[in-house]
Amino acid sequence: MPQQPSRRTFLKCLCIRATLPSFRWSAPAPTILKTVSVSATFGAGLMMPDEDRYVSIAELKRLGSFPDQFQLEGSFEERWARIGNSVPPLLMRAIALHIKNEILDRVHTCAARKAAA
């Protein structure tokens, strides 16, 4: 039978859980910040919704819409910062397609009309 954690450990876990953001499986994930501190009680981080642990780098990559095969170098904090500083690839794709469809295609259409006239 598992042992019950000490009162101090239990209270520390409650304090960490109460001060760090987590997300719900049924809602969009919160903004991924550049900074993370896995050792500080009041550090920035992101907790799993149903577990008392931080999101792993692999899970963070998925939340940020990076492909699983995307490689990141450096320490845990450096890899977290790279994801936190980035524009998610799927968001950038949507922005690029919008610019193409709403601006570039219209410019080409206008130029073609002027050339034909």
C-alpha contacts under 8 A as a table, 3 or more apart, distances in Angstrom:
res1	aa1	res2	aa2	distance
5	P	9	T	6.11
5	P	10	F	6.03
6	S	9	T	5.23
6	S	10	F	6.08
7	R	10	F	5.02
7	R	11	L	6.05
8	R	11	L	5.19
8	R	12	K	6.08
9	T	12	K	5.07
9	T	13	C	6.20
10	F	13	C	5.23
10	F	14	L	6.30
11	L	14	L	5.00
11	L	15	C	6.10
12	K	15	C	5.03
12	K	16	I	6.17
13	C	16	I	5.15
13	C	17	R	6.01
13	C	52	D	7.55
14	L	17	R	5.09
14	L	18	A	6.01
15	C	18	A	5.14
15	C	19	T	6.26
15	C	41	T	7.39
16	I	19	T	5.34
16	I	20	L	6.11
16	I	41	T	5.58
16	I	42	F	6.93
17	R	20	L	5.65
17	R	21	P	7.76
17	R	47	M	7.49
17	R	52	D	7.21
18	A	21	P	7.86
19	T	41	T	7.85
19	T	42	F	6.23
20	L	42	F	7.16
20	L	43	G	7.40
20	L	44	A	6.52
20	L	45	G	6.18
20	L	46	L	6.35
20	L	47	M	6.71
21	P	45	G	6.88
21	P	46	L	5.33
21	P	47	M	6.16
22	S	30	P	7.89
22	S	46	L	5.34
22	S	47	M	4.51
22	S	48	M	5.84
22	S	49	P	5.58
23	F	27	A	7.27
23	F	28	P	7.67
23	F	29	A	5.67
23	F	30	P	6.63
23	F	46	L	7.79
23	F	47	M	7.27
23	F	48	M	6.79
23	F	49	P	5.41
24	R	27	A	5.40
24	R	28	P	7.54
24	R	29	A	7.31
24	R	49	P	5.61
25	W	28	P	7.78
25	W	49	P	7.13
29	A	63	L	6.90
32	I	46	L	7.98
32	I	64	G	7.74
32	I	83	I	7.49
32	I	84	G	5.10
33	L	36	V	7.50
33	L	44	A	7.79
33	L	45	G	7.93
33	L	81	A	7.39
33	L	84	G	4.71
33	L	85	N	7.34
34	K	80	W	6.54
34	K	81	A	4.25
34	K	82	R	7.11
34	K	83	I	7.20
34	K	84	G	4.06
34	K	85	N	5.60
35	T	44	A	6.16
35	T	45	G	7.48
35	T	77	E	7.27
35	T	80	W	7.25
35	T	81	A	5.95
35	T	84	G	7.46
36	V	43	G	6.36
36	V	44	A	4.63
36	V	45	G	4.89
36	V	77	E	6.25
36	V	80	W	7.04
36	V	81	A	7.67
37	S	40	A	5.73
37	S	43	G	4.78
37	S	44	A	5.59
37	S	45	G	6.37
37	S	77	E	7.50
38	V	43	G	6.80
38	V	44	A	7.76
38	V	45	G	6.90
38	V	54	Y	7.70
39	S	43	G	7.43
40	A	43	G	4.98
45	G	54	Y	6.83
46	L	54	Y	5.66
46	L	55	V	5.89
47	M	51	E	7.51
47	M	52	D	6.82
47	M	53	R	5.67
47	M	54	Y	4.44
47	M	55	V	5.70
48	M	51	E	5.31
48	M	52	D	6.66
48	M	53	R	5.99
48	M	54	Y	5.95
48	M	55	V	5.72
55	V	59	E	5.96
55	V	60	L	6.22
56	S	59	E	5.12
56	S	60	L	6.02
57	I	60	L	4.84
57	I	61	K	6.07
57	I	76	F	7.44
57	I	79	R	7.29
57	I	80	W	6.77
58	A	61	K	5.18
58	A	62	R	6.55
58	A	68	D	7.18
59	E	62	R	5.16
59	E	63	L	6.30
60	L	63	L	4.99
60	L	64	G	6.18
60	L	80	W	7.78
60	L	83	I	7.68
61	K	64	G	5.02
61	K	65	S	6.20
61	K	66	F	5.05
61	K	67	P	7.21
61	K	68	D	7.20
61	K	83	I	7.03
62	R	65	S	4.91
62	R	66	F	5.58
62	R	67	P	6.90
62	R	68	D	7.11
63	L	66	F	7.67
64	G	83	I	7.02
64	G	88	P	5.25
64	G	89	P	7.60
65	S	88	P	5.78
65	S	89	P	6.05
65	S	90	L	6.09
66	F	70	F	6.55
66	F	88	P	7.00
66	F	89	P	6.36
67	P	70	F	5.45
72	L	79	R	5.92
73	E	78	E	7.77
73	E	79	R	6.41
74	G	77	E	7.89
74	G	78	E	5.52
74	G	79	R	5.92
75	S	78	E	5.08
75	S	79	R	6.14
76	F	79	R	5.29
76	F	80	W	6.10
77	E	80	W	5.05
77	E	81	A	6.07
78	E	81	A	5.02
78	E	82	R	6.26
79	R	82	R	5.14
79	R	83	I	6.51
80	W	83	I	5.30
80	W	84	G	6.07
81	A	84	G	4.85
81	A	85	N	5.90
82	R	85	N	5.23
82	R	86	S	6.20
83	I	86	S	5.20
87	V	91	L	6.90
87	V	92	M	6.42
88	P	91	L	5.31
88	P	92	M	6.27
89	P	92	M	5.06
89	P	93	R	6.09
90	L	93	R	4.98
90	L	94	A	6.28
91	L	94	A	5.12
91	L	95	I	6.26
92	M	95	I	5.01
92	M	96	A	6.06
93	R	96	A	5.11
93	R	97	L	6.13
94	A	97	L	5.20
94	A	98	H	6.13
95	I	98	H	5.14
95	I	99	I	6.24
96	A	99	I	5.14
96	A	100	K	6.14
97	L	100	K	5.00
97	L	101	N	5.99
98	H	101	N	5.17
98	H	102	E	5.73
98	H	103	I	7.79
99	I	102	E	5.39
99	I	103	I	5.30
99	I	104	L	6.52
100	K	103	I	5.70
100	K	104	L	4.81
100	K	105	D	5.96
101	N	104	L	6.31
101	N	105	D	5.38
101	N	106	R	7.37
102	E	105	D	6.42
102	E	106	R	6.33
103	I	106	R	5.29
103	I	107	V	6.19
104	L	107	V	5.07
104	L	108	H	6.26
105	D	108	H	5.15
105	D	109	T	6.11
106	R	109	T	4.95
106	R	110	C	6.08
107	V	110	C	5.17
107	V	111	A	6.10
108	H	111	A	5.06
108	H	112	A	6.08
109	T	112	A	5.12
109	T	113	R	6.24
110	C	113	R	5.11
110	C	114	K	6.25
111	A	114	K	5.16
111	A	115	A	6.16
112	A	115	A	5.09
112	A	116	A	6.15
113	R	116	A	5.12
113	R	117	A	6.22
114	K	117	A	5.20
